[in-house]
Amino acid sequence: MKDQHKKIAGYRDLNADEIAMMNIVKALEAKFNRMIDDLRANETVDQRNVALAATAGEDAFMRAVRSIAQPTRIVGDLAGLTPVEAVIEPGEGMIRYVGTKAVNAKPMTRGDYNALRGWHVPADENPADAGYLVEYADGQRPNVEGFEGYVSWSPADVFERAYR
């Protein structure tokens, strides 16, 4: 669709320099994602840290894109704004949350997430840390048996700032 960004509330036209910067960020993100895919395919590396690196990378690239695009906050009447369409419906006990991506999530401690993944919590991390089990609902390939989308964990404060 031509000029689709004009149909998204809070977005603006970018100038040529901003478009060039955005394309550089997106190219670097694609290279990063290929590296993460290679690490995920390698059974000899620590998959927990690969998952954490993937999540941190997603956050870093999203923030770089937002630093360029500078979307504005929507205030006033929200009528007419269409919610994000998701591919995967929430599983038992999960509620759909929407941020920059559509996700299914439920509260889960760091310790419970590590247990789900079959990992041990490192000594320098607190298993009682509040957070969320996050399942991406946009069709990414599953990485945990019993889920239909890619699963990760997010600290509560990070999740609650990004999703509603």
ABEGO torsion letter per residue (X at the ends): XBGAAAABBGBBBBBAAAAAAAAAAAAAAAAAAAAAAAAAABAABBAAAAAAAAAAAAAAAAAAAAAAAGBBBBBEBABGBBBBBBABBBBBGBBBBBBABBBBBBBBBAAAAAAAAGBBBBAABBAABBBBBBBBAAGBBBABBGBABBBBBBBAAAAAAABX
